Amino acid sequence: MNIQEIMKILPHRYPFLLVDRIDELIPGKMAIGSKNVSINEPYFV
């Protein structure tokens, strides 16, 4: 699932959307995903 599909499901937006990709999803039970992090992220300041 890519970021556009994730944004259709989750109400969160930048900077609170802390997921970039969903690799595995069992609706209503679990999800496995990832977040690409760079040194420019505001929480590293």
DSSP file (Angstrom, degrees, kcal/mol; ACC not computed):
  #  RESIDUE AA STRUCTURE BP1 BP2  ACC     N-H-->O    O-->H-N    N-H-->O    O-->H-N    TCO  KAPPA ALPHA  PHI   PSI    X-CA   Y-CA   Z-CA
    1    1 A M              0   0    0      0, 0.0    21,-1.9     0, 0.0     2,-0.1   0.000 360.0 360.0 360.0 128.3    0.0    0.0    0.0
    2    2 A N     >  -     0   0    0     19,-0.2     4,-2.3     1,-0.1     3,-0.2  -0.321 360.0 -91.7 -93.3 179.0    1.5    3.3   -1.0
    3    3 A I  H  > S+     0   0    0      1,-0.2     4,-2.3    17,-0.2     5,-0.1   0.839 123.2  54.7 -62.8 -35.7    1.2    6.7    0.6
    4    4 A Q  H  > S+     0   0    0      2,-0.2     4,-0.8     1,-0.2    -1,-0.2   0.904 111.0  45.4 -65.3 -40.1   -1.8    7.8   -1.5
    5    5 A E  H  > S+     0   0    0     -3,-0.2     4,-0.8     2,-0.2     3,-0.4   0.880 112.0  52.2 -69.2 -38.2   -3.7    4.7   -0.4
    6    6 A I  H >X S+     0   0    0     -4,-2.3     4,-2.9     1,-0.2     3,-1.1   0.909 105.3  55.0 -63.2 -42.3   -2.7    5.2    3.2
    7    7 A M  H 3< S+     0   0    0     -4,-2.3    -1,-0.2     1,-0.3    -2,-0.2   0.714 101.1  59.4 -67.6 -20.3   -4.0    8.8    3.2
    8    8 A K  H 3< S+     0   0    0     -4,-0.8    -1,-0.3    -3,-0.4    -2,-0.2   0.771 116.0  34.4 -73.1 -26.1   -7.4    7.5    2.0
    9    9 A I  H << S+     0   0    0     -3,-1.1    -2,-0.2    -4,-0.8    -3,-0.1   0.868 113.0  58.2 -95.7 -45.5   -7.7    5.4    5.2
   10   10 A L     <  -     0   0    0     -4,-2.9    -1,-0.1     1,-0.1     7,-0.0  -0.683  63.4-150.7 -93.3 140.5   -5.9    7.5    7.8
   11   11 A P        +     0   0    0      0, 0.0    -1,-0.1     0, 0.0     6,-0.1   0.602  65.9 107.6 -80.4 -10.4   -7.0   11.0    8.8
   12   12 A H        -     0   0    0      4,-0.1     2,-0.3     3,-0.0    -2,-0.1  -0.348  46.4-176.6 -72.5 147.6   -3.4   12.0    9.8
   13   13 A R    >   -     0   0    0     -2,-0.1     3,-2.5     1,-0.0     4,-0.4  -0.868  37.7 -25.4-134.5 169.4   -1.3   14.3    7.6
   14   14 A Y  T 3  S+     0   0    0      1,-0.3     4,-0.1    -2,-0.3    -1,-0.0  -0.280 124.8  20.0 -54.4 136.7    2.2   15.7    7.8
   15   15 A P  T 3  S+     0   0    0      0, 0.0    -1,-0.3     0, 0.0    -3,-0.0  -0.945 132.3  44.3 -94.1  11.6    3.9   15.9   10.2
   16   16 A F  S <  S+     0   0    0     -3,-2.5     2,-1.4     1,-0.1    -2,-0.3   0.524  84.3  96.0 -96.2  -6.4    1.7   13.4   12.1
   17   17 A L        +     0   0    0     -4,-0.4     2,-0.2     1,-0.1    -1,-0.1  -0.702  51.9 176.9 -82.8  93.9    1.4   10.8    9.4
   18   18 A L        +     0   0    0     -2,-1.4     2,-0.3    -5,-0.1    -1,-0.1  -0.158  49.7  77.2 -99.1  39.2    4.2    8.6   10.6
   19   19 A V        +     0   0    0     -2,-0.2    16,-0.3     1,-0.1     3,-0.1  -0.983  42.8 175.9-145.3 136.0    3.9    5.9    8.0
   20   20 A D  S    S+     0   0    0     14,-3.3     2,-0.3     1,-0.3   -17,-0.2   0.638  72.0  16.6-109.9 -23.8    5.1    5.9    4.4
   21   21 A R  E     -A   34   0A   0     13,-1.7    13,-2.4   -19,-0.1     2,-0.5  -0.993  56.9-147.1-153.7 141.4    4.3    2.3    3.3
   22   22 A I  E     +A   33   0A   0    -21,-1.9    11,-0.3    -2,-0.3     3,-0.1  -0.964  15.9 176.9-109.7 122.5    2.2   -0.6    4.5
   23   23 A D  E    S+     0   0A   0      9,-3.0     2,-0.4    -2,-0.5    10,-0.2   0.783  71.0  18.3 -93.7 -32.9    3.7   -4.0    3.6
   24   24 A E  E     -A   32   0A   0      8,-1.8     8,-2.8   -23,-0.1     2,-0.4  -0.998  66.6-179.0-143.4 136.6    1.2   -6.3    5.3
   25   25 A L  E     +A   31   0A   0     -2,-0.4     6,-0.2     6,-0.2    -3,-0.0  -0.983  17.8 179.6-143.1 126.9   -2.4   -5.6    6.4
   26   26 A I  E >>  -A   30   0A   0      4,-2.9     3,-2.7    -2,-0.4     4,-2.1  -0.927  43.8-121.7-118.7 101.2   -5.1   -7.6    8.0
   27   27 A P  T 34 S+     0   0    0      0, 0.0     4,-0.1     0, 0.0    -2,-0.0  -0.104  90.8   6.1 -51.6 131.8   -8.0   -5.1    8.3
   28   28 A G  T 34 S+     0   0    0      1,-0.1     3,-0.1     2,-0.0    -3,-0.0   0.393 131.3  56.8  78.8  -3.1   -9.1   -4.6   11.9
   29   29 A K  T <4 S-     0   0    0     -3,-2.7     2,-0.3     1,-0.3    -1,-0.1   0.723 106.9 -24.4-123.6 -54.6   -6.3   -6.7   13.3
   30   30 A M  E  <  -A   26   0A   0     -4,-2.1    -4,-2.9     2,-0.0    -1,-0.3  -0.994  39.4-160.6-162.1 161.2   -2.8   -5.6   12.3
   31   31 A A  E     -A   25   0A   0     -2,-0.3     2,-0.5    -6,-0.2    -6,-0.2  -0.991   7.1-156.2-147.0 145.7   -0.5   -3.8    9.9
   32   32 A I  E     +A   24   0A   0     -8,-2.8    -9,-3.0    -2,-0.3    -8,-1.8  -0.993  34.4 143.3-121.9 124.9    3.2   -3.8    9.2
   33   33 A G  E     -A   22   0A   0     -2,-0.5     2,-0.3   -11,-0.3   -11,-0.2  -0.792  34.3-125.8-146.6-173.4    4.7   -0.7    7.6
   34   34 A S  E     -A   21   0A   0    -13,-2.4   -14,-3.3    -2,-0.2   -13,-1.7  -0.969   2.8-149.8-143.9 158.4    7.6    1.6    7.4
   35   35 A K        -     0   0    0     -2,-0.3     2,-0.5   -16,-0.3   -17,-0.1  -0.997  18.5-137.9-128.9 123.7    8.5    5.2    7.8
   36   36 A N        -     0   0    0     -2,-0.4     2,-0.4     2,-0.0   -17,-0.0  -0.733  27.0-164.8 -81.1 123.2   11.4    6.8    5.8
   37   37 A V        -     0   0    0     -2,-0.5     2,-0.3     4,-0.0    -2,-0.0  -0.915  10.1-176.6-116.5 134.9   13.3    9.1    8.2
   38   38 A S    >   -     0   0    0     -2,-0.4     3,-1.7     1,-0.0     6,-0.1  -0.831  42.0-108.3-122.2 165.6   15.8   11.7    7.3
   39   39 A I  T 3  S+     0   0    0     -2,-0.3     5,-0.1     1,-0.3    -1,-0.0   0.677 114.3  67.9 -65.0 -17.3   17.9   14.1    9.4
   40   40 A N  T 3   +     0   0    0      3,-0.1    -1,-0.3     5,-0.0     5,-0.1   0.459  69.4 121.4 -83.6  -1.6   15.7   17.0    8.3
   41   41 A E  S X  S-     0   0    0     -3,-1.7     3,-2.0     1,-0.1     4,-0.3  -0.388  72.0-124.0 -63.1 139.8   12.7   15.6   10.1
   42   42 A P  G >  S+     0   0    0      0, 0.0     3,-1.2     0, 0.0    -1,-0.1   0.762 106.6  63.8 -60.6 -26.5   11.4   18.3   12.6
   43   43 A Y  G 3  S+     0   0    0      1,-0.2    -2,-0.1     2,-0.1    -3,-0.1   0.537  96.9  58.6 -78.6  -3.1   11.6   15.9   15.6
   44   44 A F  G <         0   0    0     -3,-2.0    -1,-0.2     1,-0.2    -3,-0.1   0.448 360.0 360.0 -96.6  -3.0   15.4   15.7   15.2
   45   45 A V    <         0   0    0     -3,-1.2    -1,-0.2    -4,-0.3    -2,-0.1   0.500 360.0 360.0 -72.0 360.0   15.9   19.4   15.5
